[in-house]
Amino acid sequence: MEFQLSFAQVSWVTSAFLLIYAIGTVTYGKLADIYKLKSLLTFGLIFFVFGSLIGLVAQVYWMVLLSRILQAVGAAVVPTTASIIPVRYIPPESRGRALGISMTGLAIGSAIGPIVATLVISVVHWRWLFCLRGETVHPA
């Protein structure tokens, strides 16, 4: 183990991400009433990329934790926009289908993320997960 972490410390990498992600999703929903979706997406993607870069070069545990927190701040914009776009821009008669497709995509992505992460770290160093990115991916 590269950082000599306890199980509790390792679990914080995932727990911190999920906590911030959940809070961020609600927060972005409220912000979408004030700001344009394009601005929110740009903000989220910038935070996500910044967090990924920190994770890629992390030398100590707190940097990995910080990177996952920043990634969560950015990633939380995805489910928000995925649910708002169909409601705002799809006609009512097609809205249910559009929301179903959107949410199915989010669910499949969340299910496949850990599988892909496991395959990736079996071949390359865990740091490369910060280049590929999955919302449930965390360093082992």
C-alpha positions as CSV (number, residue, x, y, z in Angstrom):
1,M,0.0,0.0,0.0
2,E,1.5,3.3,-1.1
3,F,0.3,5.6,1.6
4,Q,0.1,3.1,4.5
5,L,-3.5,3.9,5.2
6,S,-6.0,2.4,7.6
7,F,-9.3,1.1,6.3
8,A,-11.0,4.1,7.8
9,Q,-8.7,6.5,5.9
10,V,-9.3,4.6,2.7
11,S,-13.1,4.7,3.2
12,W,-13.0,8.5,3.6
13,V,-11.8,8.8,0.0
14,T,-15.1,7.3,-1.1
15,S,-17.3,8.7,1.7
16,A,-16.1,12.2,1.2
17,F,-16.8,12.0,-2.5
18,L,-20.3,10.6,-2.0
19,L,-21.2,13.1,0.7
20,I,-20.1,16.1,-1.3
21,Y,-21.7,14.6,-4.5
22,A,-25.0,14.3,-2.7
23,I,-25.0,17.8,-1.3
24,G,-23.7,19.2,-4.6
25,T,-26.4,17.6,-6.6
26,V,-29.1,19.4,-4.6
27,T,-27.1,22.6,-4.5
28,Y,-26.6,22.7,-8.3
29,G,-30.4,22.1,-8.7
30,K,-31.1,25.3,-6.8
31,L,-28.3,27.2,-8.6
32,A,-29.9,26.1,-11.9
33,D,-32.8,28.4,-11.1
34,I,-30.4,31.3,-11.0
35,Y,-27.6,30.5,-13.5
36,K,-27.5,29.1,-17.0
37,L,-26.9,25.4,-17.3
38,K,-23.9,26.1,-19.5
39,S,-22.3,28.1,-16.8
40,L,-22.9,25.4,-14.2
41,L,-21.6,22.7,-16.4
42,T,-18.5,24.7,-17.1
43,F,-17.9,25.4,-13.4
44,G,-18.4,21.7,-12.6
45,L,-16.1,20.5,-15.3
46,I,-13.4,22.9,-14.2
47,F,-13.6,21.7,-10.6
48,F,-13.6,18.1,-11.8
49,V,-10.5,18.5,-14.0
50,F,-8.7,20.4,-11.3
51,G,-9.4,17.6,-8.8
52,S,-8.3,15.0,-11.3
53,L,-5.0,16.8,-11.9
54,I,-4.4,16.9,-8.1
55,G,-5.2,13.2,-7.8
56,L,-2.9,12.3,-10.6
57,V,0.1,14.0,-8.9
58,A,-0.9,13.2,-5.3
59,Q,2.1,12.3,-3.1
60,V,0.3,12.2,0.2
61,Y,-3.1,11.1,1.5
62,W,-4.6,14.5,2.0
63,M,-3.9,15.3,-1.6
64,V,-5.9,12.2,-2.7
65,L,-8.7,13.2,-0.4
66,L,-8.7,16.8,-1.6
67,S,-8.7,15.7,-5.2
68,R,-11.8,13.4,-4.6
69,I,-13.6,16.3,-2.9
70,L,-12.9,18.6,-5.8
71,Q,-14.0,15.9,-8.2
72,A,-17.2,15.5,-6.3
73,V,-17.9,19.2,-6.4
74,G,-17.6,19.1,-10.2
75,A,-19.2,15.7,-10.8
76,A,-22.4,16.7,-8.9
77,V,-23.4,18.9,-11.8
78,V,-23.9,15.8,-14.0
79,P,-27.0,14.3,-12.4
80,T,-28.5,17.7,-11.9
81,T,-28.2,18.7,-15.5
82,A,-29.2,15.2,-16.7
83,S,-32.5,15.7,-14.9
84,I,-33.1,19.4,-15.6
85,I,-32.4,19.3,-19.4
86,P,-35.3,16.9,-20.2
87,V,-37.7,18.9,-18.0
88,R,-36.8,22.2,-19.5
89,Y,-36.3,21.4,-23.1
90,I,-38.3,18.3,-24.0
91,P,-42.0,18.6,-24.7
92,P,-44.3,17.2,-21.9
93,E,-45.5,14.2,-24.1
94,S,-41.8,13.0,-24.5
95,R,-40.5,14.1,-21.1
96,G,-40.9,10.8,-19.3
97,R,-39.0,8.8,-22.0
98,A,-36.2,11.4,-22.0
99,L,-35.9,11.3,-18.2
100,G,-35.9,7.5,-18.3
101,I,-33.1,7.4,-20.8
102,S,-31.1,10.0,-18.9
103,M,-31.4,8.3,-15.5
104,T,-30.7,4.9,-17.1
105,G,-27.5,6.3,-18.4
106,L,-26.5,7.6,-15.0
107,A,-27.3,4.3,-13.4
108,I,-25.4,2.2,-15.9
109,G,-22.4,4.5,-15.5
110,S,-22.5,4.2,-11.8
111,A,-22.6,0.4,-12.0
112,I,-19.9,0.1,-14.6
113,G,-17.5,2.6,-13.0
114,P,-16.2,0.2,-10.3
115,I,-15.8,-2.6,-12.7
116,V,-13.8,-0.5,-15.1
117,A,-11.7,0.8,-12.2
118,T,-10.9,-2.7,-11.1
119,L,-9.8,-3.7,-14.6
120,V,-7.7,-0.6,-15.0
121,I,-5.8,-0.9,-11.7
122,S,-5.1,-4.6,-12.5
123,V,-3.1,-3.3,-15.5
124,V,-1.8,0.2,-14.6
125,H,-1.0,2.3,-11.5
126,W,-4.1,3.5,-9.6
127,R,-3.2,7.2,-10.4
128,W,-4.4,6.6,-14.0
129,L,-7.9,6.3,-12.6
130,F,-7.8,10.1,-12.2
131,C,-7.4,10.3,-16.0
132,L,-10.2,8.0,-16.8
133,R,-12.7,9.1,-14.2
134,G,-15.7,7.3,-12.9
135,E,-17.9,8.7,-10.2
136,T,-17.4,5.7,-7.9
137,V,-13.7,5.2,-8.7
138,H,-11.2,5.5,-5.9
139,P,-7.6,4.5,-5.3
140,A,-7.2,1.1,-3.8
